[in-house]
Structures are given as C-alpha cells and as structure tokens.
Amino acid sequence: MTKSLVDQQKNVFYVNLEETPTQLLNDLNLPYRKIDFATALRNYVDKKIQSSIVSTLLAKIPLLPLIAELAPGLPHLILLENLLTELLSDPNLYFILDAPATGHAITLFDSPETYMKIFQSGEIFNEMKSMREKIKSNNLISFFVVTNARELSFQEGLDLLTYLEKLNLGTNLLLLNNALTPLKVQNLPPILQTRLSEEKQITEKYAELIQETIPLIPLSSPKEIIHSISSEYVR
Amino acid sequence: MRSLHSKIEIFCGTGGVGKTTLATSRTLFLASQKKKVLLITIDPAKRLTQLLSMNEKNDGTVQTRTIDDATFDAEIFSPLKTIKRIAKKNHSTVDFSNPILQSLIKPHGGLEELIALLELYYQLEYGKYDVIVLDTPPGKHFIDFLDATKRIHIFFGNKTIELLVKGLKKSSSFSFIGSLLDQGIKKILGALENVTGGPFLENLYEALNTIIKNKETFLEALSLEEDLRNKEVTTIYLVINIVHAKEEESQHLLQKTLHFTSKEQITLLANRSLKESILTWKPLDSEGKNLKKFFIAQETTTLETLQSSFSKIKIFKDIDASDPLLHLRELKKEWQ
C-alpha cells in the first residue's frame, strides 16, 4: 500500500507499531517513520505540564519509561494524536500503520475508550474525546484486516472485523492474502488441492465480506512481491 | 529455590506461523509419552479455544483434555484470575472496579506478560507437572515476557514507586516530608493533577498500592530468571513459516532472545514445509511449474539463510487436512 501510494506521487509514510523492517524499506526506497515511544511520551507530558521544573524532575526518575511500559496503548495513543494533528493539516498526507497481530491490535484500538474510562474528566479526557470525533467526522481511517484462507486464521480475521465494526471508527475492509484460487493451476498436488478447497469454501461463504483477493505471488524476494502487489492489487 | 523437577518449553515467533498449533501438538506428544503436561497460552487469540474446544468463560482455569490415549491440562491465561489468586493468597483486598487496575490486568494490558510470569511461577511451585509448555504472543510481546523480571527489578528496585504512592496518599503524614525527593514527587503530582483531574490520581494510588501490597509475590518470581536461562530447564522453540519466512523479523527476535538465553536453548521450528509433499508433483502448466519451483526455492533459501544462526533446526511438514484435530494428530507424529 505504501509503495502504491508512493508510485501515485502521494505524500505517504509507513509506520510500524512494533518492529520496523528498515532494511526492506530502504531497499524499496519507501519513506517511513520510526517510532520512539519514550520520546513521544516525554514530549507529550512536557507539552501538557508546561513546567520546566517538573519536566526536569520527571527526566531524573525512571517514572515515565515505566508508565510507558505499563499503560496499555498509551504511547500508541500519543503517537496517533501526533499523526492525527499532521493529517488534519495536510489532506494529501497518508500514514500506513502496520498494526500488531489481532489481540494486541484490539488493545491498541481500544485505547481511546480505555483512557476515557481512566481519566473520566479533565484535559486528557477531553482530548481523547475530541480525537475520536475528529477521526469519525473526517473519515480519516480505513482498517484493512489481512488474513489467509485457512479456517483458523480466517475466523480470527472475521472476529477482528466484527470488533472493528462495533468500534465504528472508519471504513473496514477484509483482504484475503496468499490465495491459491486466482492461480488457475491445472493439476495441484493433493496437499494444495485440500488448501484450495478450504479456500473456495471460505470465499464462497464470505464473498460479500472479502474486498480483495491477493494471490500467492510465487516470487522469491519480498521486494519483488511488494512490487507485484502494489502495481496490481492495491491501487 | 524451587526444585528443578519441571521443564519449561516456550513457543515463540512472529504472528500467524502456527505457534499455538505446534505448542499444542508438542503437549499432545509429551502427554502420549506419559508425561504430566500443562499447556498455557498467554496469547488469547482464539486459537486454543478453537483447537481444544476451550470455553472462554473458563479462561484462567486449568482444564483437562484427552485426545486419543493422551491426557493433559491446558489453560488460557487470564491476568485477572492470576491477580485474584495472588490477592487471596496474600490476604490483600483488591478493588477490581478501579479503572486503572482494570486496564492494567485485562488481556493485552500493560501487566500481562509480567503477570504471566507469576502464573508460570505458581504452576512450577505447584509441582504437579513434568513439563509446562508455554505458548507466547507474537513478536515483541514474547520479548516482553522474557523482560518481565527486568521490569520487576525496575518497579521494586528503586523507591520511586513507593514514594509516588505515599505522595498520592494525600491524608498520610509520612516521614519523608521535608526531603527533597518528596518535594519533587509532590510537585510532579500537583502538576499532573491539573491535567488529569483528581479521580485519576486517586485511582492511580489504589492501583499502585495494590501492586505494592503484593510485592513479595512479584519478587519471588524473580527466581525464574535463572530457570529461564538454564538450558537444563528451559527450551525455546522459535517458530517460522518456512515458505513465507519473515527472515528480518525472525532474526530480530532471535537476537533479542539471545539477550536472555543461550543459543543452545533455542531450536528453530521451520513450519508448514511443502517440499516433501510436492516433490513428486508433475505440473502440467507453466503456472504450476512456477509454483513448484517457488515453494522448493523458498524453503531452500530460508534454511540456508537461517542455518548459521541456529544450532538446532526441526522441519514440520504442512498437514493435508483442514480439521484442527487431524492437524494435531499428524503434527504429534513429527515430534517422535
């Protein structure tokens, strides 16, 4: 997706919420933002507290890194707030957020609600509320749930999609990845036939939910695979 | 120091590579060898629920399962249940309606991996099992689990948190008044209150105080650090998908794991190998020929790339079955 938007001359940044695959991104010459959560949190607290004495005291004790580690989704939330501010000031800007796997993604997306419950009132509470409203009213987010067509994985993808629909923060799309169906091979061996029939059952049953089917790309390098997908499937 | 009777086997890897299925098949295999085994999944993605028909209502409770002639215990980890048990043991009252505590101990909350360490410690102390198989969350969250002892050290190793709690307890007349550090904490809290409002600080006090009241339990679990580093006790299985190996991520994970353990403790499990099943396949068209060539080349390259990083590698073939139970039975045979 990042590559496709770069090719369309869009102003886009890839942001990985866990580990940034810097080597691959550099090979592809794709712009990315590497996140330093501790610094983001420090800057946020500095901005909020507006007291250099307190900021200095905070810097001298290991409280902030500890809070950053313990508070679920807090650093991500601060990051999202920063990204949101940028997005609202530049309509041509895109951030592609590569989120963690299902369970941790849910914690992340839950975090505005979580912190509204924690703070209940006050400046941070109001900020969270305003952030959620801005996201909704500007239709700023599209969620792409990517899954393969194996029974257990697909069920997990469906559960995540249902959760996102309840969350109602933006457009939700389901993408089927590494699919065998589009390959049209005449005589698959038994193991791939089994996989294909499992895939066909899933795609028939959930045809209305699946937005795009991306085939298994039989190329060896991730770089080549990204080139192929970006030019043909995610434009 | 607890007895080293029980072994620990940890399954880790990036998302969607088959950690839970392989961990469950390993449990099944060990149980079939008449070992007493407990499988704990820290990652409440629904895989174990699906694989073993576990009822979500029983999260945090050990449930017994029998497949063919093998009987074993399994538990979907629940931070809430673990904290409740610890509080009961320590006779401390916990206000579970506290929103901060709720967010810290909910699945994937900030204390999840740390509480998982306490659960593992509890089960080891209980001494019922020969082997405890641990299925961990993907990627960095596994590192957070290994890192949990470090966080206990940070949390209880300096006086910051205790001073903070004393500072938050407004009605107290503690003896630190007058000290510079205490003044500093008071200043921080005053500034924080302007931003967060009062209820937050009250809840923060309650949440932190709950943790501090159970300090001894957290400190006891530190002894696990030694067990996790001991190759006689702990084996780590790093799982990858051999066809779609995320080599850069797997290497990151390996390097970070090596901060905590030795190379001899780690075995690479190259999962979902198709090579054996497609070697005799004679594709009739170019797409099929490309596909066969691709699968074989991918597996060869993955193994060549990762071979130098791992002293032990085990390959698991992809299973020709869509039924999860058939999968488990077939994978169990691979552990022989």
Boltz contact constraints between the chains, C-beta under 6 A:
constraints:
  - contact:
      token1: [A, 18]
      token2: [B, 139]
      max_distance: 6.0
  - contact:
      token1: [A, 18]
      token2: [B, 140]
      max_distance: 6.0
  - contact:
      token1: [A, 19]
      token2: [B, 252]
      max_distance: 6.0
  - contact:
      token1: [A, 21]
      token2: [B, 248]
      max_distance: 6.0
  - contact:
      token1: [A, 23]
      token2: [B, 248]
      max_distance: 6.0
  - contact:
      token1: [A, 48]
      token2: [B, 195]
      max_distance: 6.0
  - contact:
      token1: [A, 49]
      token2: [B, 191]
      max_distance: 6.0
  - contact:
      token1: [A, 51]
      token2: [B, 191]
      max_distance: 6.0
  - contact:
      token1: [A, 54]
      token2: [B, 187]
      max_distance: 6.0
  - contact:
      token1: [A, 54]
      token2: [B, 188]
      max_distance: 6.0
  - contact:
      token1: [A, 54]
      token2: [B, 191]
      max_distance: 6.0
  - contact:
      token1: [A, 57]
      token2: [B, 184]
      max_distance: 6.0
  - contact:
      token1: [A, 57]
      token2: [B, 188]
      max_distance: 6.0
  - contact:
      token1: [A, 61]
      token2: [B, 160]
      max_distance: 6.0
  - contact:
      token1: [A, 63]
      token2: [B, 160]
      max_distance: 6.0
  - contact:
      token1: [A, 70]
      token2: [B, 110]
      max_distance: 6.0
  - contact:
      token1: [A, 71]
      token2: [B, 110]
      max_distance: 6.0
  - contact:
      token1: [A, 72]
      token2: [B, 103]
      max_distance: 6.0
  - contact:
      token1: [A, 72]
      token2: [B, 109]
      max_distance: 6.0
  - contact:
      token1: [A, 72]
      token2: [B, 110]
      max_distance: 6.0
  - contact:
      token1: [A, 101]
      token2: [B, 15]
      max_distance: 6.0
  - contact:
      token1: [A, 101]
      token2: [B, 138]
      max_distance: 6.0
  - contact:
      token1: [A, 102]
      token2: [B, 45]
      max_distance: 6.0
  - contact:
      token1: [A, 103]
      token2: [B, 44]
      max_distance: 6.0
  - contact:
      token1: [A, 103]
      token2: [B, 45]
      max_distance: 6.0
  - contact:
      token1: [A, 103]
      token2: [B, 108]
      max_distance: 6.0
  - contact:
      token1: [A, 104]
      token2: [B, 108]
      max_distance: 6.0
  - contact:
      token1: [A, 107]
      token2: [B, 108]
      max_distance: 6.0
  - contact:
      token1: [A, 114]
      token2: [B, 103]
      max_distance: 6.0
  - contact:
      token1: [A, 117]
      token2: [B, 99]
      max_distance: 6.0
  - contact:
      token1: [A, 118]
      token2: [B, 99]
      max_distance: 6.0
  - contact:
      token1: [A, 118]
      token2: [B, 100]
      max_distance: 6.0
  - contact:
      token1: [A, 119]
      token2: [B, 196]
      max_distance: 6.0
  - contact:
      token1: [A, 119]
      token2: [B, 200]
      max_distance: 6.0
  - contact:
      token1: [A, 120]
      token2: [B, 199]
      max_distance: 6.0
  - contact:
      token1: [A, 121]
      token2: [B, 197]
      max_distance: 6.0
  - contact:
      token1: [A, 122]
      token2: [B, 196]
      max_distance: 6.0
  - contact:
      token1: [A, 122]
      token2: [B, 197]
      max_distance: 6.0
  - contact:
      token1: [A, 123]
      token2: [B, 195]
      max_distance: 6.0
  - contact:
      token1: [A, 124]
      token2: [B, 196]
      max_distance: 6.0
  - contact:
      token1: [A, 151]
      token2: [B, 322]
      max_distance: 6.0
  - contact:
      token1: [A, 152]
      token2: [B, 50]
      max_distance: 6.0
  - contact:
      token1: [A, 156]
      token2: [B, 45]
      max_distance: 6.0
  - contact:
      token1: [A, 183]
      token2: [B, 287]
      max_distance: 6.0
  - contact:
      token1: [A, 185]
      token2: [B, 287]
      max_distance: 6.0
  - contact:
      token1: [A, 185]
      token2: [B, 288]
      max_distance: 6.0
  - contact:
      token1: [A, 186]
      token2: [B, 284]
      max_distance: 6.0
  - contact:
      token1: [A, 186]
      token2: [B, 285]
      max_distance: 6.0
  - contact:
      token1: [A, 187]
      token2: [B, 284]
      max_distance: 6.0
  - contact:
      token1: [A, 189]
      token2: [B, 278]
      max_distance: 6.0
  - contact:
      token1: [A, 189]
      token2: [B, 281]
      max_distance: 6.0
  - contact:
      token1: [A, 190]
      token2: [B, 320]
      max_distance: 6.0
  - contact:
      token1: [A, 191]
      token2: [B, 277]
      max_distance: 6.0
  - contact:
      token1: [A, 191]
      token2: [B, 320]
      max_distance: 6.0
  - contact:
      token1: [A, 194]
      token2: [B, 320]
      max_distance: 6.0
  - contact:
      token1: [A, 198]
      token2: [B, 322]
      max_distance: 6.0
  - contact:
      token1: [A, 218]
      token2: [B, 290]
      max_distance: 6.0
  - contact:
      token1: [A, 218]
      token2: [B, 291]
      max_distance: 6.0
  - contact:
      token1: [A, 218]
      token2: [B, 294]
      max_distance: 6.0
  - contact:
      token1: [A, 220]
      token2: [B, 297]
      max_distance: 6.0
